[in-house]
Amino acid sequence: MSQPFIYAEIPMFGRVYDCGECGCVHVQVGPVNITFQPDAYMQLVDLIHQSAANYETRIQGRLGVEARAEEENQ
């Protein structure tokens, strides 16, 4: 058994931690707590990273379209 360890925390939102007992990674967002095996947690990290990059690309694309539309209306 090892000591509990918090990998990341945003107050009033959630945290990612190791309880020190089961060898899993716990992801808590609000009242929801999901427990992952370490390999599955790393897959989740990859999934979130990819989705954040795609989200940013999409938002930038929308902003570009809006800026071009605004220029055309002037």
FENHULIN-V311401 format. One record per residue. SS is DSSP state (2 for helix, 1 for strand, 0 for the rest). PSI is psi as a letter, one per 20 degrees, with the letter a starting at -180 (NA if undefined). Layout:
((SS/PSI) (SS/PSI))
This chain:
((0/p) (0/r) (0/q) (0/q) (1/p) (1/o) (1/h) (1/q) (1/p) (1/o) (0/q) (0/j) (0/g) (1/a) (1/r) (1/p) (1/r) (1/p) (0/i) (0/j) (0/g) (0/i) (0/j) (0/r) (1/p) (1/p) (1/o) (1/p) (1/o) (0/c) (0/i) (1/p) (1/o) (1/p) (1/p) (1/q) (0/q) (2/g) (2/g) (2/h) (2/g) (2/h) (2/h) (2/g) (2/g) (2/g) (2/g) (2/g) (2/g) (2/g) (2/h) (2/g) (2/g) (2/h) (2/g) (2/g) (2/g) (2/g) (2/g) (2/h) (2/g) (2/g) (2/h) (2/g) (2/g) (2/g) (2/g) (2/g) (2/g) (2/g) (2/h) (2/h) (2/i) (0/NA))
